[in-house]
């Protein structure tokens, strides 16, 4: 009992000391020390944030990523293409805005539980969970209007005339129909789960322009406008 009281008393003295006005330090000195400490803290925090956004960190820190999604990502156009522009993991999975970025980092700490408990530490385990993991990410992208896709892609920057007709139609009407990138572009950087049914998402695509209906037998053809007469020559 005495030890507990001594320990409690010690914490109280420390708490009072922390909030007691300094007798040996001026306000200016305390301000300078506080500013320097703040800069060091912010610099360390920012450095750690950026270090966890690199391709090397995402690919090599956990073998679950290196042996599965990173390996398949290397064979996609986001990794290697004719222009040499590479979209790395953080471009697609980490917001650029500071607030959402910090929130995403906090959420990512939950993934450590899966790592240390070995939930997806083998290829078979990963494949068994691929659909669940993919659906979680698709749901997140849908909720943010594919925010990270728009880091690089923009409807206003597209030259639709250079796209295939189906893509032109989909992009022209996507916003009007409330569709976002992930509705039509699943499996761009990673393999689709074995359970995924592409037919389910066909409703996300714009309908093809309706062909003119054939006239019923015996129906008279619509009247044609009379031909225009050539203007008289002078």
Residue pairs with C-beta under 8 A, 6 or more apart in sequence:
22 30
25 33
49 101
49 102
49 105
51 57
52 105
53 90
53 94
54 88
54 90
55 88
55 89
55 90
58 65
58 70
58 88
58 89
58 90
59 65
59 66
59 70
59 89
60 66
62 115
63 121
64 114
64 115
64 120
64 121
64 126
67 123
67 126
68 123
68 126
69 190
70 89
72 190
72 191
73 79
73 89
73 189
73 190
74 80
76 188
76 189
76 190
78 86
78 87
78 92
78 188
78 189
79 86
79 189
80 86
85 152
87 152
87 189
91 148
91 151
91 152
92 148
92 149
92 151
92 189
93 104
93 137
93 148
94 101
94 104
94 105
94 148
95 101
95 103
95 104
95 144
95 147
95 148
96 151
100 144
100 147
113 119
114 120
115 121
118 125
119 125
119 129
120 126
120 129
120 133
127 194
130 191
130 193
130 194
131 193
131 194
131 195
131 196
134 186
134 190
134 192
134 193
134 196
138 182
138 186
141 147
141 148
141 149
141 180
141 181
141 182
142 180
142 182
142 183
145 180
146 180
146 181
146 182
149 180
149 181
149 182
149 185
150 181
153 181
155 171
155 174
155 175
158 171
160 167
160 168
160 171
160 172
161 168
163 171
166 205
166 208
169 206
169 208
169 209
170 179
170 184
170 205
170 206
172 206
173 206
174 180
174 183
174 184
174 206
177 206
179 204
183 201
183 204
184 201
184 204
184 205
186 192
186 196
186 201
187 196
192 198
215 221
